[in-house]
């Protein structure tokens, strides 16, 4: 949809900054939700994303001159033939660019999955790992790292992680199912319990393995990292996030209706039980693929949707695309910090997403009075 | 033309019979009340209309079409629901909640259009909350929230309104206001009510449910007799006539212990088969 149309539409539904109500109570409508801010954000956020991506390509653990980076990009994108060293070309085009793109895909996908699941189970604490995706992936990844690929029929770590994610989701869905339907409470209970079970097993595997180096890399994997990015690992996540995202965006209005409860949604024409099953499967698929390539990056899927709700309101037709954008921006920025703050070492992405994001979110939450 | 017709429907939930052989009609512009003790199946009956439960026998006709043959969306174009106040997370504004009423008429990518916005504004004006559009629903009082839900149902532009205990938790002023408002809409309405006096005042006809069966149906003045009240609710009452509205007024007194119909025996929850 053209940004201009969206800006016009946003302007139409914009709200006055203050509303006088009966009884003399005067309620400040959130400054951030003011229509001019909204309209601005629609144009500004994609620009912010592009800036963040450019920055992320320019900065890295190896200091390259901006001119060299630009030359590499020009050679590849515009078919130029400016002289660049092979090493620089490799660093920029084979390492940094895929990594930044993967950050975009993972950030957007996790944030979207979180937003959708929060509405699907009507619980603000839901995140993409609600159905045990990361715990299942973590267990099989741990097994692979500790005992070698032979232990999981020759799968790679990320292949095993994907299998684990799917297996865990299927088990949770099977356990939560009741008369062909999924109720939010049972989904949450089954998911949380399964996550504990699998995490316990993972710890056991790590302890039994007894190899400190393997334990280290399992921990690193579970905290998430975008270091595996390459053009070939980018393909599947991108396709899944694009297709899954498209599907989920189609159901933005139904997600709004779900706020009114199952019966409320039904009476608004949403076939809630069928739709909930599909949304659960779709979000799990997206999350499973992302976990397989990037590990269990926490916080993004839980908090970015809330952040966007504070800024732009809870209407999913606006919330979902905005969540994808903000999630992408956030992960791109965070990944830069991971790469450069203690170079040449890297900090796991999950550490920075939480340590950086939590204070910002808490500040916003208090400032805006969200979560009343 | 009947807006709603239930033809001898039976519903079981988790193996337990909840409704048996219930028939009910709501005609054009008619306000029909549904009363009965707790657990008599009132809410289940309403839920069968918008297909939250499917009857094991009998049929539900909305504007002469069997709901089983209609899509969920088509059902939502024919009957709108106001149910007990839901838990709202995520801080929707009044306007956004009322806009949901347009959902059955919109495609997946439609935004709220000008025509929808007019409908929403009218609906809010009809419930007397035109200035509340940008307020957050969470900041409203119970009565105001209920009005918002009625506005949402109005915005749905259906020929039939279903109200499931809309006056729950409302003070008497808010309750009268709400029912007055529903009456002023002049739309075919099926309303579950706990308060028999409110039901007698605001409904053209009443259906009385007891243990999943319709035990009486008709105009309030004809069916609300001390005998029926004792049989269904197990309390004594005197039926008076309101000096102004001329509708029947029930004045209740203590339970008559010896006559009281025993509580229906709790049926043990059957183990679900896997």
Interface residues (C-beta under 8 A of the other chain):
Chain A: X9 X12 X13 X15 X16 X19 X20 X21 X22 X27 X29 X118 X119 X122 X123 X124 X178 X179 X250 X251 X252 X253 X254 X256 X257 X259 X260 X261 X262 X263 X264 X266 X267 X268 X269 X270 X271 X309 X313 X314 X315 X317 X370 X372
Chain B: X14 X47 X50 X51 X52 X71 X72 X73 X74 X75 X76 X77 X79 X80 X81 X83 X86 X87 X88 X89 X90 X91 X92 X93 X95 X96 X97 X100 X101 X103 X104 X106 X108 X109 X111 X112 X117 X131 X132 X133 X134 X135 X136 X138 X139 X156 X162 X272
